[in-house]
Amino acid sequence: MIPGSPEFSALVALLAAGIAAVGACIALASVLITRKNWRDSNRPVVTAYVDEETGSEGLTVFNLYIKNTGTRPAVAVQLSARSAEIEKLVEEQTEDKRRSHIETIFKRESRLSVLLPDETLVTSFGLASARPDEKWLKYGEEIEAEITYRDVERNEYTSYVLLRTRPRKGFGGGVWQSAS
């Protein structure tokens, strides 16, 4: 091809159109990725965990904490677990009222209307004890739970967490105490 010929000019125009099309595709992909990243970083993120509240003389009391670590409010926050999972957690000889207390946490009646960003809410979860007549929970047992919630625009989210009846402090078996 000779520069200046009609064939050459057509080829240059075709290359320019191709480069423009690739640029438009890159710009569109950039907009879509930016929008997705913005939505992922500007949303509620709800988690839950169990921690020891007090412990003395063979008695360990546990609370369940639920927290929104995201940047937007979470609404209709529901913690749920399968019955078989809850049964793994509860001692066989647990009284019905205590068993019911634990089961209620995972029912719709305990659903939270709103959980604000950086808000942590707590509820009693039960106790583990060396005394057989006071056992509710199996110490060290772990269950899988699901947290479903929405943002204020009605986008739905689900988080999966493991709830373990063991203190978080000293998770590896102990902590060094300061001599102060």
N, C-alpha and C positions, 0 to 999 in steps of 0.2 A: 504494500500500500504506500501510496505517495502522500506525504503531508499536503493538505489543501484539497485533496480529491474528495468527491462526495462520499465515497466509501469510508475514507478516513474520518471525515466529519461525523458520519453516522456511528462509527465505532466509538469515537470520543463521547458523543451524546449518550450512547448506550451505557458506557462505563460511568458517566456522571450520574445517570438515572439509577444505576445499580448502587453506587456509593450513597446516594441520597436515600434510597430505600433501606439500606443497611443502617444508616444513621437514624432513620425514623424508627426502625425496629429496636435499636439500642435505647433510644429515648423512651419508647413505650415500656420496654422491659424495666428501665430504671424507675419510671413512675410507679409501675405495679409493685416492684420490690420495695420501694420507699413506703408506699401505702401499707403494705403487709407488715413491714418492720415497725411502722408507727402504731398500727393496731395491736401488734404483739407486745409492744412496750408500754402502751397506754390502755391497760385493762386490769381488772382485778385478778389476783392470783391468791387463791385460798388454800391453806394447808392446815393440818391438825397434828397434834402430838399429845402424848400422855407424859406426865412428869410427876415425880414424888413431891408431895406437899410437906408432909412431916413423916418422921420415922422414929420410933422409940420402942424399946423392949419387945422386939419381934413383931411390931405392927407398922405397916407401911401404907399410908393414905395417898391415893392418886387423884389428880385432877386431869381433866381433858381440856386442852387449849385449842382454840381455833383462831387463825390469824389471816388477815388479808395483807399480804406483802406487796400487792400491786399498787397502781397509781390511781385507780378508779374504784368507786364503791361496788360491792357485790350485793346482789339482792336475791331473795329466795334461796338462801344457803341451806342445803340439806346434806347432812352426814348420814350415810347408810352403810350397812354391812349385811351380808347374808346370815341367816339364822345359824347355819353351821359354823360360821366364823365366830359369832358371839358365843356359841356353846363351847368352842375351844378355849375361850377366855375365862369363862365363869366356872368356879368350882362346883362339883356335882352336888354337894350338900348345901349350897347357897339357898337361903330362904326365898320364897316366891317374891316377896316385896322388894328384896334387894336385887334379885334377878330382873324384875320388872323395871327397877330404876335404871339399870344399865341398858336394857333393851329400849327404853323410852328415848334415850339419847339418839338412837338411830331411826326413830320414827318421825313422820311428818309433823306431829304435834310439837316437836322440838326445833322445827325449821326456824332459821333467823330471817327476819324481814330484810334487814340491811346490815352489812358489815363494812364499816368505813375503811379507807386506806390507812394502813399502819395500826388498825385496831386489833386488839387481842381480847377475846372473851373466854371465860373459863366456867366450867361446871364440874361438880364433884363426879368422880368416875367409879369409886369403890376403894376397897382396901384388900391388902394381902396380909396374912397374919400367920405366925407360927402356931397359934392356938386354933384348933380345928373348929371351934364354935364361932369364930369370928372371920372365917375365910369367905371372901366374895370372889376375888380374882386369883387366877394362877399367876404367881410371880414370874416374870420373865417371858410370859406368853406373848405372842405377836399375831395380830390379825390384819387382814387387808380390808380397808374401808374406802368408800367412794364419796367424794364431795361434789355435788352438782350445784351450780349457781349460774346467775346471769349478770350481765352488766346492765346499766340503765337504758341501753338501747335494745335490750332483749336478746343480745347474742348469748348463746349458751356455752358453758364450759364445764369440764369434768376434770377433777384431780383425783389421783389414786395415792393413798398414803398407807403406810404400815404403822399401826398403833401397837406399842409394846409396853407392857406393864413392868417397867424397870426405870429407875432414876436415870435422867439424862446426864447429870453431873457424875463423872466417874464412869462413863459408858463403857470403858474398857476394863473396869473392875475396881477402880479406886482413884483417888486424887491425893496429892501431897497437901497436907495442911500446913499453913504458915505458922510460925512460932510466936506470933504477936499476941 
